[in-house]
Amino acid sequence: MDLFTMEFFQRALIGGALIAVTAPLMGLFLVLRRLAMIGDTLSHVSIAGVALGFLVGVYPIAVGLLFAVAASFVIEKLRKTYRTYAELSLAIIMSGGVALASILFTLGKGFNLDPNSYWFGSIYTLDDADLLVIAAVTAIVLAVVGLNRKALFLLSFDEDAAAVGGLPVRFFNVMISILTALVISAAIKIVGALLVSALLTVPAACSLALSRSFKQAVAIVVIVGEAAVLAGLWIAGVWNLAPGGTVVLLLILLLIASLTVRTRMARV
């Protein structure tokens, strides 16, 4: 049977295509603001929420989303407290998230709670509720970024100048953190908590290697994300490979190709 006629694969393609827009886009803003590791932090916190959702019988992705959003507020608060050592906030929250997730998953062993699908992704098990969540997150992210693109551009390149210019920096910092939390929570079932950071950062690295303007960077980051996710899903489906791992390896290959192109362009 043709892989593309299978309903589970069609859902995987739809969900993957949506996340391939928002995750790399938010990742670009994070990389420009030197917060690339926030993806790992929020993904681990979100997994703790997923585990709690299973334990209390509530839609796991929704609880994970709430945990990630709450963690984004705490991260922003700690970043202000430890302004000189901002990365401390990420390390502290990540440690707490991993600890809480391990305890909750241990408690859930008696409930047939399998954490592997959320650590490594299970895109072929996406259902209608998952697709609705992913579509809603995509719509929110694109709408907010589109309406605030100039402010986000200024904030990403010079936060101090943005503050001097009267931009509500704290508001936008929190907004970016919340949008990132939404994207990560939606992406966990696609590539998994352990790999979601790659979907945020590697397309951004490709984009920064090839682009010559911010508009080019935005376009390239989305193209790279879509190419890796859709091609990765197809390859994984045909050869029966792990979808999340296949997508990430393709992203790394695209990064190597981008750096090679950049080197050759510099020699011309």
N, C-alpha and C positions, 0 to 999 in steps of 0.2 A: 504493500500500500504506500502511495506517495506520502512522504512525511508532511508536506504542506496541507494535506487534506485532513490531517488528524486534529481534532479539536484542542487537545492539550497543547500541541505545538503552536497552533494559531494563537492561543492565549499567551503562550510564552513569548511569541514574536511581538504581540501588541504591548504586553507589559515591559518587555525589554526595550522596545523602540521608545516608549515614553520615558523610562528612566534614563536612557541613553542621551536624552536631551537635557534633563534637569540636573542629573548628577555631575556631568562634566562642566556644565555652566556654573553651578555653585562652586565646584572645585576650582575653577579659574579665579573666582573672587577670593577664595581661601588662600590659594597659592600666592596671589599677588599681595595678600595681607600677611603672608608668612604664618599661616595657621593650617598648614597642610595636614598636620596630625590630628586635627579636630575630628576628622572622619573616623579614625580608629576609636577615639574616646567616646563619641556619641553612639557608635555602633555597639560597643560593649555595654553601655548603659541601656541601650534599647533592648538588648538581649535579656537583661535582667527583667525588664518590663514584659517581654514575651513570656518568660518563665512564669512570672506572677499571673499573667493572663490565663495560662493553662491551668494553674493551680486553683484560681477562683472561678473558672468557667466563663471568662470574658474573652471576646475576640482578641487574640494575642497581639496582632500588629497594632491595634488601637492602643493597647496598654503600653506597648513598646514606644509608640509615638509620644504618648504623654510623658513617659520617663525621659525620652530624649529632649523634648521641649523643656522640661523642668531642669534637666542638666545643663541646657544651653544658658539658662538664666544664671545658674550657679557658676558656670565657667566665666561668664562675663563679669560677675561680681568678683571672683577671685583674680581675674585679669587686672581689675582696677586695684585690688588690694596688694597684689604682687606685680606692680607695673613693670619693674625692672626685670623680673623673672616671670614673664607671662606664661612661659611653657609649663610652669609649675601647676597651673590650674588644670591643664590637660592631664598631666601625670596623676594628680590627686583624684580627679573624677574617674579616669580610666581604671585606676586601682580599685576604687570603690565599686565601680560597675562590674568588674570581673569577679570581685569577692561576693557581691550580692547575687550575681548570676549563678555562680558555682553552688552557693547555698540553696537557692531556689530550685535549681535543677536536681540537686541531691534530694530535696524534699519531694520532688515530683516523680521520683523513680517508681513509687507505688501507683502512679497514675498513667503509666506507659508514656511518659513524657520523653520524647527523643529530641535532644538539642542539636543533633548533627545537621538537620535540614536548615536550621537558622544560623549555625556557625559557617556552613559551607554553601548554603543556598539550595533551593528546591524549586526552580522556576517552572518545571514541568507540572507542579501541583497547584499552580495558581488557579483560583476559582473566581467567580463573578465578584464576590466581595473584595478580593484582593485587587482586581482590575479597577473597580470603582475607586478604591483608596488611591491607587497609583494615578489614575486619571485626575482625581480631585487635587492631589498634590502637584501634579504637573501643571494644571490650570492655575493654581494659586501662585506657584513659583514664577511662571511666565508672566502672569499679570503684574505681580509685584515688581519683578525685575524690569519689565517694560515701562512701568509708570515711574520708576526711580532710577533709570539707567544712568542719567547724568550724575546724580548724587553718588551712586555706587561706583562709578568710574573715578570720581574725585577721591572718594574714601579709600579706594583700593590702592591708589598710587601715593597719596599724601594725606594721612589722617590729620596731621597737625594743621596743614593748610585748610583742610575742610572745616576744622573746628574754628579757626580764625575767620573763615568766610561766613560763619554763622550757621553752618550745617549742624543739625542735632546729631552729633557723632554717636552718643550713647544709644539713642533710639535706633540708628541704622546698624550699629554693632549687634544689638539684641535681635533686630530683624533678620540679619544675615545668619545669626546663630540658629534662630527658630526655623528659617527656611532650610538650612542645612540639616537640622534635626528631622524635619518632615521628609526630606529626600532620602536620608539614610534609613529611616524607619520603613519607607516604602521599598527601598532597594534591598533590604536584608534578605527577603525571600527569593530574590533573583540571583544575587551573587554571594550572599552570606556575609556575616559580620566580619569575618577574617579577611575578606577580599574587597569589601565595599570601598575602602580607602583608595584602592588602585583605580576604581572607576571615577573617583573624585580627582585624583592627582595626575595620573599618567596622561590622560588626554590634554590636561592643562600643560604638562611638560612638552608634549608634542606641539601644541599650539604656540607656546612661547618660543620654541625652536624655529618655527617656520613663519610666524606672522611678523608684519612690519607696522601694524597699527592695532588698536584695541578692537575695531570692528572685524578685522581679519582674524584676530585671536578668538573672538566669540564664534565666528563662523567655523573656523578650523576645529575648535574644541568639540563642537556638536557633530561635525562630520566624522571626526575620529571616533567619538563615542558610539555613534550609530554603526559605523563600519565594523568596529570590534564586536559589539553586542550581537548584531544580526548575523555576521559571518561566523562568530563564535558559536551561536546557537545552532546554526546549520551544520557546522563541522561536528559539534558535540552530538547532534542528533543522528547524523549519518554514521559516525564511527563509535557511537555509544560511549562518549567521554563525559567527564564532569563538566556541566555547562559553565559554572562560575570560573573554574580553573582555566578552561579553554578561552574564555573571554579575556581574562587577565593576561594570559600568555600572548594572545594576539595584540593586546595593548602594548606589551613590552616590545614585541616585534615592530609595531608601528612606531614606537619611540626610537628604536634603533634606526629604522628607515628615515625618520624625521631628522635625527642627528646627522646621518650620512648625507642627506640632501643639503642640510645647512652647511656642512663642511665643504661640500662641492661648490655650493653657491658662493661661499666666501673666497674660494680660490679663483672664481671667474672674474 
